[in-house]
Amino acid sequence: MKPLTEHEIRSSFVNASKREVAQASLPEVGNLDWERLEYLGWRDSRRPLGYAVAVLDDVPRGIILRAAPPATALGGRRRSAICAWCEDPLQTQDVSLYVAKRGGAAGRKGDTIGTLVCTEFVCSSNVRRKPTFTELGSDDPPDRELFIERRIEGLRHRAARFIAEVLATA
């Protein structure tokens, strides 16, 4: 992902009011390893919000997501789930339901769309981990590199597709 400035990040949000954009907490952009990110995602430390920015047609597009309360807060027990973006079968304990208001008139009417995503938006790290023998069926380094490249491309595609779906009008 190409490095973005704070202004570019704030300007990218497609499902937020001017007030929500102004109140959004931003990550320290100077400390990010942009070359190892397929999308930029982070959580708000004060509120149950998450943020994601991906590149669609060479333009950064961002969304604000609301985190559903964890099952444990509702009296249930936390269940394992697979992130819909990175699809990592090993990291299933820290996945949360995030809901995004749709962009435009649909979002102003209250229409939303949800997805399961790594709670801390660590998908880019997950897709780069060494695959297990069970996942790959081989210990061959070229096979491993190709497998990781495919996971990276899949993550890039799925994150961008979700953001595009937020933009889509019903």
NORSULZI-V823420 format. One record per backbone hydrogen bond with DSSP energy under -1.0 kcal/mol. CO is the residue of the C=O (numbers start at 1). NH is the residue of the N-H. Records with the same first field share a line. If there is no record, write none. Layout:
CO->NH + NH
This chain:
5->9
6->10
7->11
12->62
17->21
18->22
19->23
27->29
28->31
32->34
33->36
34->37
40->53
42->51
47->49
48->67
49->44
50->65
51->42
52->63
53->40
54->61
56->59
59->56
61->54
62->14
63->52
65->50
66->99
70->73
71->76
72->75
83->87
90->92
92->81
94->119
96->117
97->68
98->115
99->66
100->113
104->108
105->109
106->111
111->102
113->100
115->98
116->84
117->96
118->121
122->126
123->127
132->136
133->137
140->144
141->145
142->146
143->147
144->148
145->149
146->150
147->151
148->152
149->153
150->154
151->155
152->156
153->157
154->158
155->159
156->160
157->161
158->162
159->163
160->164
161->165
162->166
163->167
164->168
166->103
